[in-house]
């Protein structure tokens, strides 16, 4: 993983920041290094999420809980 630190928080409303030009150069250099090491990285994959729905009564479950205007 490559990163580019362009600001450092000092407080809730304040930070030490690089100038836009310096930050852009730092980000560009980090991106270049990352692309040069592309074979060192593997994609991060996630398992498919599951979704469990419960209803207080059966009526929302019959329509998926969504209003169906103009349909019977």
Protein Blocks (a to p, Z undefined) as FASTA:
>chain_A
ZZddfbdcfbfmbccdddfklmmmmmmmmmmmmmmmmmmpccddddddddddddfblklm
mnnopacehiZZ
